[in-house]
Amino acid sequence: MAGGLPWNEHGRTAMCARTLARDADLAEVSTTDDFDPRDPGASCARQWTHMWGPDSPVPTSFTACYHPGADVPDPDGGYHRDPHAPGGPVIYPADGLPPTQACARIGAKPIPVGP
């Protein structure tokens, strides 16, 4: 990860979650157009109405976490779900919580962002 942020990898995308939940609906957000890796929530906020419709209020705060659980390779070439392996980067509504608390609420690891 260049610069320590997962979004700095060329061609990498991030996901915006609709709610602060392990099984939240996710929408892809490009990290190449108007994306600030130090404020990933701003991209979700700007695209919120497009992603979730005009009746879904834009959250007032966001946090970045590694999705709780990931598909990991098996020795036989397949994959299995590991609930303890960190998944890809997801930007979640923070429900007003600090990043560590918001991510912990869903069993996820926070992604350090900001100055």
Long-range contacts (C-beta under 8 A, 24 or more apart in sequence): 3-37, 4-112, 5-37, 5-38, 5-111, 5-113, 6-66, 6-88, 6-89, 6-111, 7-31, 7-35, 7-37, 7-40, 7-89, 8-37, 12-89, 14-40, 14-43, 14-64, 14-88, 14-89, 14-90, 14-91, 15-67, 15-88, 15-89, 15-90, 15-91, 16-43, 16-44, 16-47, 16-48, 16-51, 16-90, 16-91, 17-90, 17-91, 17-92, 17-93, 18-51, 18-52, 18-56, 18-93, 19-92, 19-93, 20-92, 20-93, 20-94, 20-95, 20-97, 20-102, 20-105, 20-106, 21-106, 22-68, 22-69, 22-106, 22-107, 22-108, 24-92, 25-52, 26-90, 27-51, 27-52, 29-91, 37-113, 38-113, 38-114, 38-115, 39-113, 39-114, 40-64, 40-89, 40-91, 40-113, 41-91, 41-94, 43-91, 44-91, 59-93, 59-94, 59-95, 60-96, 61-93, 61-94, 61-95, 61-96, 61-97, 62-91, 62-92, 62-93, 62-94, 63-91, 63-92, 63-94, 63-97, 63-98, 63-99, 63-102, 63-103, 63-110, 64-89, 64-90, 64-91, 64-92, 64-99, 64-110, 64-111, 64-113, 65-89, 65-90, 65-92, 65-99, 65-102, 65-103, 65-106, 65-108, 65-109, 65-110, 65-111, 66-90, 66-108, 66-109, 66-110, 66-111, 67-108, 68-106, 68-107, 68-108, 83-107
